[in-house]
Amino acid sequence: MIFLLLFKKPEIDSYKINMLTNFGLLILPFIFALTYPEIGKLTGILASLLGLAVIYILPSMVHLKVKYLEWKNPTLAYGINKNMYEIFTNKELGSVTSPQIGVPDETRAEAKLKSKPAW
């Protein structure tokens, strides 16, 4: 997984590269834990801040993102809510592009019937 994130390659070239990458990623926290005597305080503060983010901040941000999508593109929001969407990629060009999300025509018609009037 590390190679996929760092080098965009799902496979590992050799066992030696795999071990060096794992060692490189683990040595810095190990040295920090050996040299810093109050590592318990630091991990406690870090855990409390991450807990705050996961419990309060992340759900609020997800809710605001959903509301923004409902306001900006209600048809797409309806399709995502009903799990009726399609993902399109542009493989004909041979370039790596971001996949685009779209809603089938049946879902568009259904969303128009369910939409509320603006007044």
FIRO-374466 format. One line per 5 residues: number of its first residue (from 1); for each residue x, y, z of C-alpha. Coordinates in pm, 1 decimal. Each point is the difference from the previous one (the first is absolute). Example, Ala and Ser with C-alpha at 12.3 -4.5 7.8 and 13.67 -1.06 7.14 Angstrom:
// FIRO-374466
1	1230.0:-450.0:780.0  137.0:344.0:-66.0
***
This chain:
// FIRO-374466
1	0.0:0.0:0.0  288.9:233.9:71.6  141.3:-54.8:-347.8  -338.8:71.7:-154.6  -20.5:332.7:184.1
6	361.3:105.8:-49.6  95.1:-132.7:-340.8  -337.6:-75.5:-167.1  113.3:-361.4:-40.4  -212.1:-276.8:154.3
11	277.9:-258.9:-14.9  327.1:-3.4:192.6  317.6:-41.5:-203.5  197.3:-197.5:255.1  7.5:-121.1:356.9
16	297.5:227.5:73.9  -188.3:314.9:-105.9  -297.9:-107.0:208.7  213.5:-49.4:310.5  185.1:330.5:-48.6
21	-328.1:188.3:-35.6  -145.0:-159.5:312.8  320.2:67.9:195.0  8.7:360.3:-118.8  -358.4:61.7:105.6
26	42.2:-160.4:342.1  341.6:129.4:106.0  -98.8:366.0:53.3  -285.6:-69.4:246.8  219.6:-257.3:176.5
31	286.0:247.8:49.6  -246.4:266.5:111.3  -150.8:-238.7:258.8  347.2:-88.0:133.2  124.6:357.3:33.6
36	-311.5:181.1:121.7  -74.4:-98.7:362.3  -358.1:134.8:12.1  -135.4:-186.8:-299.5  -313.4:-96.9:195.1
41	-108.0:362.8:35.3  61.8:66.5:-366.1  -200.0:-302.9:-113.8  -281.2:91.2:240.8  -27.3:352.8:-137.9
46	19.9:-125.8:-357.6  -265.5:-265.5:64.0  -234.4:251.5:161.0  36.4:239.9:-293.6  -59.2:-275.7:-253.8
51	-299.3:-122.7:201.1  -141.5:352.3:-3.9  42.2:13.2:-377.5  -161.9:-338.3:-60.1  -292.0:51.2:239.2
56	-92.2:363.8:-62.2  177.8:156.0:-296.9  -11.6:-279.4:-261.2  -378.0:-65.1:22.5  -69.6:372.7:-21.3
61	217.1:35.0:-307.7  -164.2:-299.7:-168.5  -346.3:140.1:77.1  95.6:339.2:-144.6  141.5:-168.9:-312.5
66	-326.4:-192.2:-51.5  -206.6:316.5:44.3  226.9:188.5:-240.1  -46.3:-274.3:-261.1  -378.7:9.6:50.1
71	5.2:375.3:-51.9  244.8:4.1:-293.1  -113.3:-311.8:-189.5  -324.0:-148.6:137.4  -31.0:-263.9:-273.6
76	343.1:-143.6:74.7  -69.6:12.3:373.5  -324.0:-193.0:-56.9  181.5:-259.8:-211.6  272.6:-47.3:260.6
81	-256.2:-21.4:280.2  -193.4:-271.3:-188.0  324.4:-171.8:-106.2  -87.0:50.7:-365.9  308.8:157.7:-155.6
86	261.9:-91.7:-258.2  372.8:64.1:-8.1  151.2:95.5:-334.8  367.0:-12.5:-92.8  168.8:124.1:-313.6
91	211.6:-296.6:-109.8  -11.8:84.4:-370.6  251.9:282.2:37.8  249.2:-218.3:184.7  58.2:261.6:266.1
96	-70.1:-34.8:366.9  -291.6:222.6:89.7  -225.9:19.1:297.4  -312.2:-211.1:-29.2  -318.8:195.8:-51.8
101	-321.1:-85.4:178.9  -330.8:23.4:-179.2  -365.0:-88.3:38.5  -189.9:-219.3:-251.3  -294.5:149.6:-189.1
106	-255.5:-204.5:197.6  131.4:144.7:324.9  -13.3:352.8:-143.6  -366.9:-42.4:-87.4  -76.2:-144.8:343.6
111	188.0:282.8:172.4  -198.9:259.7:-193.1  -325.3:-159.6:112.7  114.7:-4.7:363.9  146.8:351.3:2.2
116	-172.9:271.4:197.5  -109.8:324.6:-160.2  217.6:300.9:75.4  -283.6:205.5:148.9
***
